[in-house]
C-alpha cells in the first residue's frame, strides 16, 4: 500500500518514525514527568509548550539519534496539491534564514556545516507524520553545532524559489518513472480502491506537484510544524538535563500552527472489486487489500501472530507453502497489516507468470478464506510465536531501531513499558484469539483486487 505506516510484518515492525517536543533549558517548566519502571528506561515528559518528549539514555557509543515528528503528514495535503507534505519536509535543509544565533545559509553551506560535524540530517513525510531525523556525535563542539543547525532548519526554512522548482521537477520525474513500473501502478490503484474517500488513498501526480507553489509550502510549514503538534525522541549518550535542553531548543519558537482539519472517517466496508491493467512486464503483479486496523486496536498482537502464520513469516508462512512451495505459482507472496492513526490496510501481494495469474489468485483467495474461517493450527501458532519472540532482540539491536520503536510509542500513545512487555503479549496469544481477530478485521469476500500485466 502507498501508506507510510508501521506494518505488521515480520521480522520488521515499522519503517517509519519520528517525534517532537520540548523541555525548558533553564527553568524546566515541565508538566508531569514519568519514567517507565521497566528494563528499558524510557523517560517521558510534557514540555511547557505542549510538545511531548521521549528519551532513552544509551551511553555505549558516543552518538545521539533524534527524531522530531510533527502531525504534518500527507493526509493534510490540500485537494489537488498532493506532494505538499513531502516537499515541505524534504526541503527543510535547502536553505535557512538567520536564526538562533546562526547566519543565513544556502543548501551548500548547510551541507558543508553538517559535513564538518559528521552529522546526518534529513526530512521526510508519510501519511500521518512529517519531520526530521538527526544523528550526531555527542562530543563537543560537534553536538552543539549539529543541534544548533538542526534547530535553525526547523525554525527558519526559506524554501528558495529555485530549489522548489528543481525539487518539484525531481519529484515529477520520480513519479513518471514510478508510474511505468507495475508494482507502483498496482500500489496506487489499490490505495484508491481501498480508500476511495479518504486522503490515505490519494497519491501525488505530475499535475498535483506542478500546482504546488513556494507559498503553499511555507503555509504548510507554518500551519503544521508547531510544538503543540510535535513529539521529540532522543536516544544516545546524553543525560536527562541535556535531553531537556535539546528538546527545548529544537521546538522553541516554532510557528503557532493551525488547528488540524478534521479527517474523514475511513470507510471500513468496501465493495469487492477487481481491476486489470495491461502492462508489458513479463510477470503479473497482483495485490489484494481492504481497510483493517488503527495502531491502538486491541487485536494488534493477535493479528501480528496470525499474519506471521498466514503470509508474514517468509518461507514458514502458509501462503508461501501453498502458492510457492507446493505449486510453484510465485517466487514471493506475502501478507501484511499496516496500522496507522486511522485504520490502515491489510494486503496480500505476489507476482506470477501471466498465464498463471488466475490460478494463483484463486489459490491465494482460498488460502486466505480458509485461514480466516479456521485460524492457525497449534503447530503453526507455536512456530510463529517462537520466531517472533526469539527474533525480538533484532528489532532493538541498535539505536536507530530503538529510536523507531520509541518514536512509535510516543506517536501512538503506547505504554512506556510496551517494548518490555512485547514478548509476553506475543506469548499469550491463543489460536482462538487469532481466529476471532481475523474474522473481525479481514473479509475475503469484500476486498479490492488489482492485477497489473495479467490476462484481461
PAGU-806989 format. One record per residue (C-alpha): residue number from 1; x, y, z. Coordinates in nm, 4 decimals. Example, Ala and Ser with C-alpha at 12.3 -4.5 7.8 and 13.67 -1.06 7.14 Angstrom:
<atoms>
  num         x         y         z
    1    1.2300   -0.4500    0.7800
    2    1.3670   -0.1060    0.7140
</atoms>
This chain:
<atoms>
  num         x         y         z
    1    0.0000    0.0000    0.0000
    2    0.1058    0.3556   -0.0604
    3    0.0922    0.4421    0.3083
    4    0.3692    0.5470    0.5378
    5    0.2587    0.3492    0.8373
    6    0.4041    0.0742    1.0545
    7    0.3395   -0.2662    0.9025
    8    0.2669   -0.5822    1.0998
    9    0.5348   -0.7602    0.9041
   10    0.7879   -0.9976    1.0491
   11    1.0622   -0.9573    1.1424
   12    1.0325   -0.5834    1.0772
   13    0.7958   -0.3844    1.2977
   14    0.7842   -0.0445    1.1355
   15    0.9619    0.1557    0.8760
   16    0.8859    0.4978    0.9844
   17    0.9178    0.7014    1.2999
   18    0.9603    1.0421    1.4355
   19    0.8512    1.2620    1.7260
   20    0.8840    1.6130    1.8582
   21    0.8636    1.8025    2.1829
   22    1.0448    2.0299    2.4186
   23    1.1545    2.0996    2.7694
   24    1.2922    2.4165    2.9136
   25    1.6687    2.4516    2.9221
   26    1.6868    2.6720    3.2288
   27    1.3548    2.6946    3.4112
   28    1.2440    2.3363    3.3315
   29    0.8778    2.4273    3.3331
   30    0.7545    2.0741    3.2854
   31    0.4007    1.9457    3.3249
   32    0.4433    1.5995    3.4688
   33    0.7303    1.3546    3.4302
   34    0.7139    0.9766    3.4007
   35    0.9789    0.7067    3.3946
   36    0.8824    0.3582    3.2829
   37    0.9526    0.1133    3.5628
   38    1.0923   -0.1446    3.3248
   39    1.4112   -0.2791    3.1715
   40    1.4174   -0.0113    2.9031
   41    1.4352    0.3269    3.0807
   42    1.2072    0.5349    2.8577
   43    1.1568    0.8753    3.0157
   44    0.8666    1.0904    2.9071
   45    0.7601    1.4429    2.9869
   46    0.5376    1.7149    2.8501
   47    0.7204    2.0388    2.7909
   48    0.5846    2.3840    2.8672
   49    0.4946    2.4332    2.5020
   50    0.2831    2.1187    2.4939
   51    0.5261    1.9120    2.2925
   52    0.5969    1.5547    2.4001
   53    0.9469    1.4235    2.4727
   54    1.0645    1.0605    2.4894
   55    1.4214    0.9915    2.5981
   56    1.6328    0.6777    2.6398
   57    1.9918    0.7164    2.7664
   58    2.2288    0.4903    2.5733
   59    2.5885    0.5526    2.6820
   60    2.7512    0.2639    2.4958
   61    2.8578    0.4703    2.1937
   62    2.9164    0.8486    2.1779
   63    2.6247    0.9142    1.9432
   64    2.2836    1.0777    1.9678
   65    1.9854    0.9952    1.7465
   66    1.6945    1.2384    1.7390
   67    1.3603    1.2343    1.5619
   68    1.1225    1.5275    1.5635
   69    0.7805    1.4185    1.4400
   70    0.5051    1.6639    1.3592
   71    0.1406    1.5986    1.2875
   72    0.2197    1.7039    0.9315
   73    0.1681    1.4074    0.7034
   74    0.0290    1.3888    0.3527
   75   -0.3256    1.3388    0.4811
   76   -0.3218    1.7174    0.5250
   77   -0.2287    1.7871    0.1627
   78   -0.4901    2.0210    0.0111
   79   -0.7041    1.8860   -0.2705
   80   -0.5145    1.8964   -0.5955
   81   -0.1769    1.9518   -0.4268
   82   -0.0678    1.6050   -0.3191
   83    0.3051    1.6003   -0.2566
   84    0.2992    1.9180   -0.0477
   85    0.3852    1.7478    0.2818
   86    0.6696    1.5629    0.1117
   87    0.8227    1.8822   -0.0256
   88    0.7776    2.0756    0.2992
   89    0.9778    1.8149    0.4911
   90    1.2352    1.7256    0.2269
   91    1.3346    2.0892    0.1599
   92    1.3975    2.1905    0.5205
   93    1.7736    2.1616    0.4670
   94    1.7817    2.3508    0.1358
   95    1.8018    2.6992    0.2834
   96    1.7650    2.8755    0.6191
   97    1.7277    3.2342    0.7311
   98    1.9413    3.3744    1.0125
   99    1.8016    3.2380    1.3391
  100    1.9058    3.1011    1.6762
  101    2.2291    3.2976    1.6537
  102    2.3133    3.1217    1.3278
  103    2.3869    3.3036    0.9999
  104    2.1659    3.2593    0.6942
  105    2.2770    2.9564    0.4918
  106    2.2088    2.8163    0.1472
  107    2.1898    2.4438    0.0801
  108    2.5616    2.4088    0.0034
  109    2.6556    2.5851    0.3258
  110    2.4137    2.3666    0.5209
  111    2.5623    2.0507    0.3708
  112    2.9135    2.1705    0.4482
  113    2.8197    2.2550    0.8073
  114    2.6837    1.9065    0.8690
  115    2.9866    1.7528    0.6995
  116    3.2103    1.9460    0.9371
  117    3.0436    1.7802    1.2361
  118    2.9988    1.4371    1.0781
  119    2.6229    1.4582    1.1418
  120    2.3407    1.3211    0.9300
  121    2.0180    1.5183    0.8807
  122    1.7083    1.4515    0.6732
  123    1.3445    1.5479    0.6448
  124    1.0638    1.3245    0.5229
  125    0.6876    1.2844    0.5400
  126    0.4464    0.9932    0.5320
  127    0.0722    0.9603    0.5519
  128    0.0435    1.0821    0.9115
  129    0.3783    1.2314    1.0077
  130    0.6355    1.4726    0.8759
  131    0.9578    1.5862    1.0352
  132    1.3302    1.5406    1.0691
  133    1.5920    1.2966    1.1850
  134    1.9360    1.3914    1.3186
  135    2.2310    1.1699    1.4062
  136    2.5328    1.3341    1.5630
  137    2.8372    1.2741    1.7784
  138    2.7949    1.3669    2.1433
  139    3.1429    1.5152    2.1720
  140    3.1736    1.8923    2.1802
  141    3.1713    2.1100    1.9794
  142    3.0095    1.8682    1.7293
  143    2.6963    1.8098    1.9368
  144    2.6229    2.1786    1.9892
  145    2.6943    2.2703    1.6281
  146    2.4714    1.9920    1.4923
  147    2.1780    2.0698    1.7211
  148    2.2124    2.4442    1.6594
  149    2.1951    2.3872    1.2851
  150    1.9045    2.1421    1.3075
  151    1.7088    2.3907    1.5191
  152    1.7747    2.6648    1.2642
  153    1.6474    2.4482    0.9793
  154    1.3270    2.3569    1.1612
  155    1.2613    2.7137    1.2765
  156    1.3583    2.9198    0.9715
  157    1.3409    2.7312    0.6409
  158    1.3458    2.9615    0.3392
  159    1.2323    2.7240    0.0631
  160    1.4152    2.9185   -0.2120
  161    1.2213    2.9511   -0.5377
  162    1.4949    2.7940   -0.7488
  163    1.5255    2.4968   -0.5139
  164    1.1475    2.4487   -0.5015
  165    1.1316    2.4458   -0.8818
  166    1.4199    2.1992   -0.9039
  167    1.2862    1.9621   -0.6398
  168    0.9370    1.9697   -0.7864
  169    1.0856    1.8569   -1.1157
  170    1.2786    1.5805   -0.9420
  171    0.9631    1.4612   -0.7732
  172    0.7737    1.4710   -1.1015
  173    1.0498    1.2698   -1.2678
  174    1.0290    1.0117   -0.9888
  175    0.6507    0.9950   -1.0293
  176    0.6829    0.9411   -1.4047
  177    0.9396    0.6669   -1.3560
  178    0.7294    0.5009   -1.0882
  179    0.4153    0.5129   -1.2984
  180    0.5872    0.2909   -1.5553
  181    0.6533    0.0165   -1.3006
  182    0.3837   -0.2455   -1.2451
  183    0.4263   -0.2589   -0.8684
  184    0.3812    0.1179   -0.8370
  185    0.0788    0.1165   -1.0663
  186   -0.0775   -0.1628   -0.8617
  187    0.0025    0.0086   -0.5328
  188   -0.1623    0.3353   -0.6360
  189   -0.4685    0.1676   -0.7832
  190   -0.5160   -0.0440   -0.4730
  191   -0.4749    0.2565   -0.2418
  192   -0.7524    0.4377   -0.4236
  193   -0.9779    0.1335   -0.4237
  194   -0.9251    0.0693   -0.0518
  195   -0.9599    0.4380    0.0442
  196   -1.1979    0.5870   -0.2146
  197   -1.2964    0.8860    0.0006
  198   -1.0019    0.9305    0.2367
  199   -0.6632    1.1056    0.1981
  200   -0.4892    0.7715    0.2542
  201   -0.5989    0.6792   -0.0974
  202   -0.4563    0.9910   -0.2651
  203   -0.1111    0.9865   -0.4227
  204    0.0956    1.2623   -0.5774
  205    0.0699    1.3147   -0.9521
  206    0.2561    1.5292   -1.2015
  207   -0.0363    1.7730   -1.2038
  208   -0.0642    1.7933   -0.8252
  209    0.3076    1.8608   -0.7820
  210    0.3048    2.1207   -1.0595
  211    0.0242    2.3005   -0.8761
  212    0.2318    2.3458   -0.5580
  213    0.3854    2.6899   -0.5022
  214    0.6519    2.8123   -0.2652
  215    0.3803    2.9933   -0.0678
  216    0.1905    2.6648   -0.0338
  217    0.4997    2.5044    0.1195
  218    0.5563    2.7927    0.3607
  219    0.1917    2.7886    0.4629
  220    0.2031    2.4140    0.5231
  221    0.5114    2.4579    0.7425
  222    0.3524    2.7435    0.9382
  223    0.0267    2.5534    0.9904
  224    0.1684    2.2152    1.0853
  225    0.5214    2.2482    1.2263
  226    0.4087    2.3600    1.5702
  227    0.5455    2.2465    1.9060
  228    0.1964    2.1550    2.0239
  229    0.1795    1.9043    1.7379
  230    0.5282    1.7626    1.7882
  231    0.6955    1.4652    1.9517
  232    1.0719    1.4541    2.0115
  233    1.2508    1.1236    2.0565
  234    1.6123    1.1164    2.1742
  235    1.8316    0.8099    2.2205
  236    2.2005    0.8321    2.2917
  237    2.4927    0.9117    2.5186
  238    2.3498    1.2177    2.6920
  239    2.1863    1.2711    3.0290
  240    1.8367    1.3895    3.1171
  241    1.9405    1.7524    3.1596
  242    2.0959    1.7580    2.8133
  243    1.7891    1.5898    2.6648
  244    1.5638    1.8551    2.8157
  245    1.7791    2.1346    2.6789
  246    1.7991    1.9838    2.3285
  247    1.4269    1.9140    2.3066
  248    1.3578    2.2692    2.4200
  249    1.5963    2.4162    2.1658
  250    1.4540    2.2151    1.8767
  251    1.0934    2.3131    1.9442
  252    1.1224    2.6610    2.0946
  253    0.9958    2.9423    1.8734
  254    0.8165    2.7294    1.6174
  255    0.5066    2.8659    1.4417
  256    0.1889    2.8770    1.6493
  257    0.0313    2.6408    1.3982
  258   -0.3290    2.5970    1.2941
  259   -0.5902    2.3582    1.4216
  260   -0.5606    2.0457    1.2075
  261   -0.8573    1.9832    0.9808
  262   -1.0904    1.7049    1.0831
  263   -1.0073    1.3893    0.8964
  264   -1.2920    1.1935    0.7389
  265   -1.3621    0.8520    0.8818
  266   -1.2262    0.5551    0.6934
  267   -1.4941    0.3685    0.5016
  268   -1.4363    0.0258    0.6525
  269   -1.6735   -0.1776    0.4360
  270   -1.5680   -0.1547    0.0745
  271   -1.7283   -0.3458   -0.2115
  272   -1.5418   -0.6317   -0.3699
  273   -1.3749   -0.5096   -0.6874
  274   -1.1217   -0.6185   -0.9454
  275   -0.9109   -0.4062   -1.1786
  276   -0.6977   -0.5489   -1.4582
  277   -0.4424   -0.3096   -1.6067
  278   -0.2456   -0.4124   -1.9166
  279    0.1331   -0.3947   -1.8909
  280    0.4254   -0.5226   -2.0949
  281    0.6026   -0.6721   -1.7930
  282    0.6870   -1.0405   -1.8160
  283    0.5020   -1.1182   -1.4937
  284    0.1706   -1.0135   -1.3470
  285    0.1669   -0.8129   -1.0247
  286   -0.1301   -0.8926   -0.8013
  287   -0.2455   -0.7011   -0.4924
  288   -0.5487   -0.7570   -0.2718
  289   -0.6468   -0.5283    0.0131
  290   -0.9020   -0.3666    0.2390
  291   -0.9085   -0.1248    0.5362
  292   -0.8229   -0.3062    0.8591
  293   -0.6992   -0.1570    1.1885
  294   -0.5669    0.1534    1.3594
  295   -0.2484    0.1190    1.5630
  296   -0.4163    0.1201    1.9019
  297   -0.6517   -0.1674    1.8213
  298   -0.6581   -0.4320    2.0983
  299   -0.6322   -0.7060    1.8337
  300   -0.2866   -0.5850    1.7263
  301   -0.0864   -0.8735    1.8750
  302   -0.3306   -1.1430    1.7684
  303   -0.3167   -1.0097    1.4133
  304    0.0632   -0.9863    1.4250
  305    0.0941   -1.3501    1.5268
  306   -0.1738   -1.4636    1.2836
  307   -0.0228   -1.2730    0.9957
  308    0.3150   -1.4360    1.0612
  309    0.1426   -1.7689    1.0032
  310   -0.0557   -1.6517    0.7030
  311    0.1947   -1.4588    0.4952
  312    0.4334   -1.2542    0.7076
  313    0.6700   -1.5308    0.8104
  314    0.8598   -1.5751    0.4866
  315    0.9238   -1.9371    0.3913
  316    0.7398   -2.0605    0.7011
  317    0.4102   -1.8908    0.6083
  318    0.1066   -2.0741    0.4803
  319    0.0773   -1.8633    0.1651
  320    0.4375   -1.9366    0.0706
  321    0.3916   -2.3051    0.1355
  322    0.0704   -2.3359   -0.0650
  323    0.1351   -2.0945   -0.3516
  324    0.5106   -2.1245   -0.3998
  325    0.6404   -2.4485   -0.2499
  326    0.3569   -2.6855   -0.3428
  327    0.2530   -2.5366   -0.6775
  328    0.5354   -2.3126   -0.7947
  329    0.2992   -2.0284   -0.8856
  330    0.5158   -1.7475   -0.7487
  331    0.8608   -1.6708   -0.6214
  332    0.7349   -1.4466   -0.3417
  333    0.3975   -1.3927   -0.1773
  334    0.3298   -1.2062    0.1447
  335    0.0539   -1.0555    0.3566
  336    0.0712   -0.7636    0.5962
  337   -0.1206   -0.5207    0.8127
  338   -0.0172   -0.1547    0.8148
  339   -0.1979    0.0113    1.1082
  340   -0.1883    0.3892    1.1354
  341   -0.3601    0.6738    1.3221
  342   -0.6723    0.5739    1.1360
  343   -0.7384    0.2209    1.0137
  344   -0.4582    0.1175    0.7824
  345   -0.4784   -0.1643    0.5300
  346   -0.4489   -0.5373    0.5252
  347   -0.2992   -0.6555    0.1964
  348   -0.1645   -0.9565    0.0103
  349    0.0878   -0.9183   -0.2701
  350    0.2507   -1.1531   -0.5215
  351    0.3954   -1.1766   -0.8691
  352    0.3315   -1.4653   -1.1029
  353    0.3589   -1.5698   -1.4660
  354    0.0879   -1.4066   -1.6726
  355   -0.0595   -1.7398   -1.7802
  356   -0.0869   -1.8469   -1.4135
  357   -0.2445   -1.5278   -1.2831
  358   -0.5983   -1.6538   -1.2376
  359   -0.4851   -1.9837   -1.0864
  360   -0.2545   -1.8083   -0.8391
  361   -0.5181   -1.5516   -0.7460
  362   -0.7808   -1.8167   -0.6864
  363   -0.5435   -2.0116   -0.4640
  364   -0.4485   -1.7009   -0.2618
  365   -0.8151   -1.6255   -0.2060
  366   -0.8814   -1.9817   -0.0942
  367   -0.5872   -1.9868    0.1477
  368   -0.6985   -1.6535    0.2926
  369   -1.0631   -1.7617    0.3233
  370   -0.9671   -2.0873    0.4935
  371   -0.7333   -1.9111    0.7351
  372   -0.9977   -1.6569    0.8370
  373   -1.2504   -1.9358    0.8901
  374   -1.0237   -2.1771    1.0768
  375   -0.7284   -1.9822    1.2162
  376   -0.3812   -2.1330    1.2603
  377   -0.3024   -2.4854    1.3716
  378   -0.1388   -2.5427    1.7083
  379    0.1948   -2.6120    1.5407
  380    0.1718   -2.3006    1.3226
  381    0.0841   -2.0865    1.6223
  382    0.3735   -2.2177    1.8314
  383    0.6231   -2.1718    1.5468
  384    0.5047   -1.8155    1.4830
  385    0.5235   -1.7158    1.8487
  386    0.8653   -1.8773    1.8924
  387    1.0023   -1.6985    1.5866
  388    0.8608   -1.3618    1.6883
  389    0.9808   -1.3888    2.0488
  390    1.3261   -1.5161    1.9538
  391    1.3627   -1.2513    1.6868
  392    1.2598   -0.9641    1.9099
  393    1.6169   -0.8607    2.0040
  394    1.6823   -0.7874    1.6359
  395    1.4121   -0.5198    1.6474
  396    1.6046   -0.3134    1.9009
  397    1.9686   -0.4142    1.8480
  398    2.0906   -0.0648    1.7576
  399    1.9972    0.2903    1.8440
  400    1.8230    0.3615    1.5161
  401    1.5906    0.0636    1.5501
  402    1.5285    0.1550    1.9101
  403    1.4573    0.5120    1.8045
  404    1.1970    0.3867    1.5580
  405    1.0214    0.1858    1.8250
  406    1.0313    0.4541    2.0934
  407    0.9105    0.7137    1.8436
  408    0.6140    0.4904    1.7657
  409    0.5409    0.4560    2.1363
  410    0.5196    0.8328    2.1574
  411    0.3330    0.8848    1.8333
  412    0.0635    0.6263    1.9029
  413    0.0400    0.6824    2.2778
  414    0.1501    0.3304    2.3672
  415    0.2516    0.2373    2.7245
  416    0.6084    0.3235    2.8211
  417    0.6718   -0.0438    2.9037
  418    0.5458   -0.1531    2.5604
  419    0.8810   -0.2956    2.4494
  420    0.9379   -0.4687    2.7840
  421    0.6028   -0.6480    2.7626
  422    0.6136   -0.7153    2.3871
  423    0.7269   -1.0777    2.4083
  424    0.4786   -1.1516    2.6866
  425    0.1974   -1.0109    2.4713
  426    0.3042   -1.2387    2.1871
  427    0.3386   -1.5431    2.4128
  428   -0.0152   -1.5214    2.5478
  429   -0.1901   -1.5051    2.2088
  430   -0.4163   -1.8072    2.1575
  431   -0.5494   -1.9791    1.8455
  432   -0.8987   -1.8587    1.9237
  433   -0.7808   -1.5001    1.9625
  434   -0.6137   -1.5123    1.6214
  435   -0.9198   -1.6640    1.4609
  436   -1.1595   -1.4118    1.6142
  437   -0.9325   -1.1165    1.5351
  438   -0.9059   -1.2149    1.1692
  439   -1.2796   -1.2671    1.1469
  440   -1.3359   -0.9194    1.2891
  441   -1.0911   -0.7424    1.0616
  442   -1.0359   -0.9423    0.7416
  443   -1.3160   -1.0031    0.4938
  444   -1.2023   -1.2096    0.1932
  445   -1.5320   -1.1559    0.0122
  446   -1.5060   -0.7747    0.0309
  447   -1.1570   -0.6914   -0.0890
  448   -1.0207   -0.4791   -0.3710
  449   -0.8026   -0.6653   -0.6198
  450   -0.5609   -0.5103   -0.8698
  451   -0.3808   -0.7072   -1.1400
  452   -0.1173   -0.5329   -1.3495
  453    0.0147   -0.7180   -1.6508
  454   -0.2047   -1.0249   -1.6260
  455   -0.4547   -1.1603   -1.8775
  456   -0.7509   -0.9304   -1.9497
</atoms>
